[in-house]
Amino acid sequence: MKKFLLKVIKKFLKLYYLGVELRNQIIKLTLQKSYPLFIVSVGNIQIGGTGKTPFIKYLINELLQHNIKKEDIVLISRGYRRKGNGELIISKYIKDARNFSLEELGDENYMLYKQFKIEFLIGKNRRKNIEDYISILKENSIDLKNKIIILDDGFQHLYIKREIDILIFNLSRADSLFYREELFAIRRADIVLLTKYSYLKNTTRYLEYIKKLNTNIFFSEERYLFFKYEKKDLLKVKIQSIYGKKAILIAAIGDVSYLKNILKDKFKIVIIKDFVYRDHYNYTEKDIEKIEKFLNLINDDFIIITTMKDFYKLEEIITDNMKKDFYVIDYLIENKEVFNIVFKRFLDYKNGRV
């Protein structure tokens, strides 16, 4: 029975992937539109947990380190699981002094907004957002060539032409049955950045196939930062502060198992209990009550660890008891060579060399 179901699923997927490819070709040939902006797309073909957002964080951070102004870095995002369907533009050129909420932005955008304060175009109609943003820039006599636009989750969003297409690919999930589109779509990327391969015993068979599809392959590096939550602020701490400790993990991310492996193997943390939720989950008071109830049963010393994305969802609702030893792990996926390619292409575009 299982073999029969697997055959049926595979046949269905073939038809689905053919439909996706046909849709992509129609969009590229008839509906794709270009704009007078430098656009770099960062996306994937896998379903969650590739490291796309940690790479976007790295990209933003490096651009700031290279003296690109915050107002010249613009993130275009659908705003997954945000409340409301309208388009939202956050820009210094729009007078809006309010603090935007988690519900308005969606969890990943909210984290990036709190960390970097760059410009955002959020909403399902990304082309309309770009066109409205261009109008705002022109009204304020702003040079469009100074802007670097990051199209989040843009690999399938072919309505917008881009200068560079970066595909983030989680090598540890290369044998997954379900993809957003067929593996041969890897050919479409200008850059393929491989992530999360450190736990694979043998990457050869995956790499050989991927290299047949695309030769512009790069391997990511991972960087982990730890912060302690004290007096409503995040204070960066040394790894020794958390190394080898017992911990309770709270997480709602795309690849929790990978995070657990990192905490266990790299930092020798013993996870005595985990509270794991689906990706993009918004915590409730009931969740906090459940965690608090467990804390009251423990007599041993322990710390609480959560991710940066989760922290911004938990910050307003965690109890004083939870705040005592509350740590946050931030995770960046890096590759200097990839950044240099993007930055050089941006400078060439800005200076009219392309």
N, C-alpha and C positions, 0 to 999 in steps of 0.2 A: 504493500500500500504506500509506504513512504517513497519507494523508488518511482512509483507511478505519479505521485503528487509532485515529486521533484522534476520529473519530465514535463508535466503540465506547466509548472511554474517557469521552467527554462524556456519553453515554447512561448509562453505569454511574455516573458521578458524580452525575447528576441523581437517580437512584434512591437513591444513598447519602445525598445531602443531604435528600431527602424522608424517608428513614428517621431521620436525625438530628433533623429538625424534629419528627417524630411523637414520637420518644423524649423530646425536650425538653418538649413540651406535656404528655405524660403525667406526667413528673416534677413539673413545676410545679403541675399540677392535683391530683395525688394523693400525691406522695412528698416534696415539699419541706417542710423543717422550719425553723422560726424558733427563735432562741435569744436569751436576754436579754443580748446582747453587741453592741457596735458592730462590724459586719463590713464591710470594704471589699474587694471582689474586684478583682484585677488579672490580666487574661488577654489572650488573643488568639484569632484564628481562622486565623492563618497558622502554618506549620510552622517554628518556630525563627527566630532572628535579628531579632525585632521590637524588642528593647530593653526587654523586660518586666522583667528582673532589674535593669538599670541604673536603671529608674524606681523599682523597689522600694527600691533603695539610697538614691535621692534622697528618697523618702518617709520612710524610717526616719530618715535624717539630719536632715531638716526637723523631724520630730516631736521628736527629741532636742533640737534647737535651740530648740524651743518648750516646753522644760521638761517634756516627757513622760518619765517614768522608764523605764529599760530594761525593768524587769519588767512595765510596763504595755503594752509593744509585743509583740505575739504574731504569729508567722508560722506559718500553717498550710500545709503542703506535703506533697505525695505522696512526695517524696524520690526523684526520678528517678535510676535506675541505682544506688541504694544497695544494699548487701548486707543481706539479711534482709528479711522481710515483716512483722514485727511493728510495732506502734505504739510511738512513742518520744516522751516528753514531757520537754523540758528547761526546768526552772523553778526559781526560787529557793525555791519552796515544797516542792520535793522534794530531800531530802538525797542528793546524788550529786556527789561531789567530783572524779570522774574527768574527764579531758580527752577529749571525744568525737572520734572519728576521721573521716577522709574517707569511709571505707567505710560507717560507720554512718549518715552524714548525706546523702551525695551531694554532688557538687562545688559546686553553687550554694549549698546550705544551709551547707556547711562554710565557704565564703568569708564568708557573712553572719554566721555564728557567730563566726568569728575576728575580723571587723571590728567587730561591734556588741555581741555578748553579750546579745542580747535573748532572749525566750522562744520556744520552738519546739514545735510539734505536728507530728510527722512520721510519715507512714504512709498506706497506701492508704485505710483506713477513717477518713476525716476527720471524719465525724459522731461516731463513737465517741470519737475524740481530743478533740473539743470537749466532749462530755458528761463524759468523765473529767476534763478540765481544770476544768470548772465545779464538779464535785464536790470537787476539790482546793481550789479557791478558797473554796468554802462552808465546808469543814472548817477553813480558816485565817481565816475571817471577813473575807474580802477583798471589797470593793465591786466588783461586776462592771462597773459603769458607768465605772470608771476605765480599763478595758481597751480598747485599739483593736486589732482583729484584722485582719490582712492575709491574705486568702485567695489564695495564690499559684496562678496558672494556674487561676483559678476560673470563667472565663467559661462553660465547658461543665459545670462541676460544680454543677448546679442543685439538688442535694439539700439545699443549705444556702442559706437566704434571706439576702440581704445588704442593707445600707443603701445602698451605692453600688456600681455595676458600672462599672469602668473598662476600656475596650478599648484596647490598644496596637496600632496598625496601621502596619506598615512600608510607606510609600507607594511606595518604590522597587521593591517586589515586588507591586504592585497587580494586575499582569497575569499573575500566576502561575496555572497551570492547577489546582493542587491546594490546597485549603483544608480546614481541619478541619470547617467547616460552610459553607453557602452565604453569599455576601456579604450577603444581606438580613438576616442575623443581626446586622449592625451596628445595626439598629433597636433591638435589645434593650438596648444600652449606655446608661448615664446620661451617660457622658463618653467621647468618642473622642479619643485622643491620637495624632496623626500623627507618625511618626518617619522619619528617614533620607530626607528629600526633597531635600537640598541638591544631589545629583548628577543630579536629574531636569531635563531641559531644558524639559519642558512637563508641568505637573501639572494643567492645567485639566480635561482629560477625566476624570481620576480623581476630582478634587475635586467636580466637578459631580454625578457619580453618588453619591458618598459623602454629599454634602450633601442629596441627595434622600431618603436613608435615615435620616439623623440630623443634626439642626441643632446639636447640642452638640459642635462640632468645635474642637479646640485644637491648636496647633502646638508641638512640643517644641523645647527648646534643649539643646545638647550641651555638656558640660563635661568636659575632659580634665585629669587630674592625672598627674604622673610621679614615680616613686619610684626610688631606687637602693638595691639590696640590699647592705648592709654590716654585717658582724659580727652576722649573724642578725637584722637589723632592717631595716625599710623606712624610708628617710629621704626626705622630700619634697624634690624638686629643682626648680629653675626650668627653664622650657622651653628656655632657652639651652643647657642641659647636653646636650640631645639634638638640638637643631635642626641640620638639614643633615648629620647624620652617616650613615655607612654602618652598616647593621645586619643582623643575622640575626634573623628573626622566628620565634618558637615559639608556636603557637596551636591550640587545639581549641575553637572557638566556633561559633555558628550562622551568622555572616555575616563570614567572613574577608576577602572581597573589599572590603567596606565599610571595614574596619579598615585594609587596605592603602592604599586611596584616601586615608583621613584622614592616615595617616603620611606618604604621599608629597606630597599637596597642601597640607595644613595645616602640617606640620612639616618638609617638604623632606627627609625621611629617604629614603635610597637603600637599598632592601632587596636585599642581594646574594645572599641565600639564605633561603628559608622552609621551615620544617618544620611542615606543616599536617596536622592530624588531625581526625577527625569530632568533632562537638559532644559534650561530656561524656566524651571519651576519657580513660582513666586511663593515664598514662605508665608505661613499664617501663624496666628497666635497659638493655635492648637499644636503646631509643630514645635514651637518654643516650649510649650507646656510639657510635651512629651520628652524633649531633651532635658529640660529642667528636672523632671521626675527621675530620669536616669542618673543625673548628676548627684542627686540627693542620696542615692543608694551606694555611691562609691566612697570608700574611705581612703583609697590610695591617691598618691600624687599623680597628676596628669595635666596635660594642656589640651586646649581645643584648637584645632586647625581647620581653616576653611580657605577657599580660593579667593582671589581678588574679585572675581565676578560675583561670587556668593556674598562676600563681605558687604558690598553696597546694597544688597537686598536684605541683609540681616541687621545692618547697623542700627536702624531705628527701633528694632523690636527685641533685640537680645536683652537678657536680664543682667542686673549688676553681678549676680553670681557667675554668669558666663563670662563676664568681662575680665575676671581676675587674671586668668592666664589664657588670653585669646590671641591667637597668632594667625597671620594671613600669609599664604604663599602666592607669590606672583611668578608667572611663567612666561618667558619670551622664547620664541623660535627665531634663530638668527642665521644669517649667512652674509658675510661682508661682501663677497663677490657679487651676489645677487643685488644687494643694495647699491653697489658701485655701478652696476649696469643700469639700474633704474635712474640713479642720480645723474649719470653722464648723459643718458638719453633726455632727461628733463632739461639739463643745461643746454644741450644741443637744440632742443625744441625752443627753449626760451630765447636763445641767441640767434634763432633763424637758420640753424645749420641743417635742419631737416625739412 
